[in-house]
Amino acid sequence: MLGWAMTFLVIAVIAAIFGFSGIAAGAAGIANILFFVFLGLFVVAMIARALRGKSPV
């Protein structure tokens, strides 16, 4: 999921460089949403792993 967020971020940057502001804004919005979904799932996974008593490594 983090890979998809980075892909949309790169698309947003490239679109912004070429002046496609609508596409850049859309791709940046998607990248932002995917990043926060990834971050939330990561935190939930870390909490679940800690509650099971396994090391975080």
KEKE-3310 file (N, C-alpha, C; in steps of 0.2 Angstrom, whole numbers, plus 5000, padded with zeros to 4 digits):
npx = (5004:5010:5018:5009:5005:5017:5018:5007:5011:5022:5017:5009:5018:5025:5014:5012:5023:5022:5011:4998:4987:4974:4975:4986:4982:4972:4979:4988:4979:4974:4986:4988:4977:4980:4992:4989:4980:4988:4997:4988:4985:4997:5000:4990:4993:5006:5001:4993:5003:5011:5002:5001:5013:5025:5041:5044:5053)
npy = (4994:5006:5007:5010:5023:5030:5029:5036:5049:5052:5053:5064:5074:5074:5077:5090:5097:5097:5105:5101:5104:5099:5085:5083:5087:5078:5066:5068:5069:5056:5049:5054:5049:5035:5034:5038:5027:5016:5020:5019:5005:5000:5004:4998:4984:4984:4986:4975:4965:4968:4965:4951:4947:4946:4950:4966:4965)
npz = (5000:5004:4993:4983:4987:4986:4972:4967:4972:4965:4952:4954:4956:4944:4935:4940:4937:4923:4922:4923:4933:4938:4937:4945:4958:4960:4960:4971:4981:4982:4985:4997:5005:5004:5010:5023:5026:5025:5036:5047:5047:5049:5062:5069:5066:5073:5087:5088:5087:5098:5108:5107:5112:5105:5098:5091:5080)
capx = (5000:5014:5021:5004:5005:5022:5017:5003:5014:5027:5012:5006:5024:5026:5009:5012:5029:5020:5006:4991:4985:4969:4978:4991:4978:4969:4984:4991:4974:4974:4992:4987:4973:4983:4997:4986:4977:4994:4999:4983:4985:5004:4999:4985:4997:5011:4998:4991:5009:5013:4997:5002:5019:5030:5045:5043:5058)
capy = (5000:5012:5008:5014:5030:5033:5030:5042:5055:5053:5055:5071:5078:5074:5081:5097:5100:5098:5110:5098:5105:5095:5078:5083:5088:5071:5061:5070:5067:5049:5047:5056:5045:5029:5035:5037:5021:5012:5022:5016:4998:4999:5005:4992:4978:4984:4985:4968:4961:4969:4962:4944:4946:4944:4956:4970:4965)
capz = (5000:5004:4986:4979:4989:4982:4965:4966:4974:4959:4947:4956:4955:4937:4933:4943:4933:4917:4922:4924:4940:4940:4938:4951:4964:4961:4962:4977:4986:4982:4988:5004:5008:5004:5015:5030:5027:5027:5043:5052:5047:5052:5069:5071:5066:5079:5093:5089:5088:5105:5113:5107:5115:5100:5097:5085:5075)
cpx = (5004:5017:5016:5004:5011:5022:5013:5006:5019:5022:5010:5012:5025:5021:5009:5018:5026:5014:4999:4989:4979:4971:4982:4987:4975:4974:4987:4985:4974:4980:4992:4983:4976:4988:4994:4982:4983:4997:4995:4984:4992:5003:4995:4989:5003:5007:4996:4997:5011:5009:4998:5009:5025:5035:5044:5047:5056)
cpy = (5006:5013:5011:5021:5033:5034:5035:5049:5057:5056:5062:5076:5079:5078:5089:5100:5101:5103:5107:5098:5100:5088:5078:5083:5081:5066:5062:5068:5060:5046:5049:5051:5038:5029:5034:5031:5016:5014:5019:5009:4996:4999:4999:4986:4978:4983:4978:4963:4962:4965:4954:4942:4944:4951:4959:4969:4959)
cpz = (5000:4997:4982:4980:4986:4975:4963:4967:4968:4953:4948:4955:4948:4934:4934:4939:4926:4916:4922:4931:4943:4942:4944:4957:4965:4963:4969:4983:4987:4986:4996:5008:5009:5009:5022:5031:5029:5034:5048:5052:5050:5060:5072:5072:5072:5086:5094:5090:5095:5110:5113:5110:5111:5100:5091:5079:5070)
residu = (MET:LEU:GLY:TRP:ALA:MET:THR:PHE:LEU:VAL:ILE:ALA:VAL:ILE:ALA:ALA:ILE:PHE:GLY:PHE:SER:GLY:ILE:ALA:ALA:GLY:ALA:ALA:GLY:ILE:ALA:ASN:ILE:LEU:PHE:PHE:VAL:PHE:LEU:GLY:LEU:PHE:VAL:VAL:ALA:MET:ILE:ALA:ARG:ALA:LEU:ARG:GLY:LYS:SER:PRO:VAL)
# end
